[in-house]
Amino acid sequence: MSAQRPTVWIRFPEASGRPDLPLRLGDTLEARARLTGAGLILILGAHRLPARADVPVADGDRLRLRVASVGHPLVLQVTDHLGPRPALQWTLRQALPRQATAESLVGDLRSALRRPLTNLEMHTACQEFQDAVPSARSLSSAAGIRETLAHAGLYLEARLARGADTGADLKGRLSAWLAALRPRHPERGDRKRPTPEFPPAERALLDQLEAFFWRIQALQAHRALHTRGTRDWTLDIPVRQGDALHALRLRIRPATGADGGAAWTIEARLALERLGPVAVSLHLAGGRADLAWWAQQRVSAERLANALPKLEQRLRAAGLEPGAITCYHGWPAHDGTAPSSTATQGIIDEQI
């Protein structure tokens, strides 16, 4: 029976000393991941196969794989994934398919706060959430950005371990609200507090709050696994400006200047209530700032373009030399502000 299953044979040159590797549809096998200058290599016993992974894989991870397709390309599905830091690997695998961005959450919150919510606890939690998120003014200075980064949920556990105050931490607040709002389960021994009943719209909002909690979990785990030793930060947060709610996705990472010196790249995506989606890319090197804006709405692009002279003045006031400053109607070809994948989770495509 097994001999009749579709089979692919990977043949190695005689000089390699490695035997041919037969892989049959449905077979399971174990491999160890090695990250090299040429990319990901899967080590299966005496065999080494180049591969492309659509899930985060760290050097040294152990993968249990199932042959999902023997066509072109050969597809191996990850059925178990163990790494040097298995708890973080597990967290990331759990968080990626369950997350929702700040932009998605803000859209639901805007609607919820414009109408009376039938559940008082839910209304209070939503109002407290809006009051707790950073203000646009707090993000207008370097000190404000540092403070926002510190309380964006990425360092909650580290701050707890140091005994630091975590009362303003976004992830901590989300966790407390979810514990208070989520229905309790009598089978787990909680029989004192009645299960709250939510209309469908409010239940969907509660799901969004929980999905945003998983978004923070994903960003934390991704940073811990894949940016260790680098100053590379990504945060995704709601932002308030008066009664308006916006969303900000920000990535700050080191770069290299044209002269080979130190530089920084800051990429941001903003979902603004009145201007719509806006993206910005800022490159800082040697006291010079190059800046590019994009806006999906034409009227927003025109407003941003009209504000560029004022922006140049603010850059000079901050001690920076304005470089190339541009504004476009449209969207950047690539938005690299956060770790994400549109590929099927748990798949590795072998490439020759």
Salt bridges, closest charged atoms under 4 A:
ASP20 OD2 - ARG11 NH1 2.64
ASP27 OD1 - ARG5 NH1 3.05
GLU30 OE2 - ARG64 NH2 2.96
ASP59 OD2 - ARG34 NH1 3.86
ASP61 OD2 - HIS81 NE2 2.82
ASP80 OD2 - ARG64 NH1 2.88
GLU103 OE1 - ARG269 NH2 3.22
GLU121 OE2 - ARG193 NH2 3.03
GLU147 OE2 - HIS151 NE2 2.93
GLU157 OE2 - LYS171 NZ 2.68
GLU187 OE2 - HIS185 ND1 3.51
ASP190 OD2 - ARG184 NH1 2.82
ASP207 OD1 - ARG182 NH2 2.70
GLU210 OE1 - ARG182 NH2 2.53
ASP232 OD2 - ARG251 NH2 2.79
ASP236 OD2 - ARG215 NE 2.93
GLU267 OE2 - ARG253 NH2 3.15
GLU273 OE2 - ARG114 NH2 2.07
ASP290 OD1 - ARG288 NH2 2.90
GLU312 OE1 - ARG316 NH1 3.71
ASP335 OD2 - ARG249 NH1 3.94
ASP335 OD2 - ARG269 NH1 3.81
ASP349 OD2 - ARG52 NH2 2.83
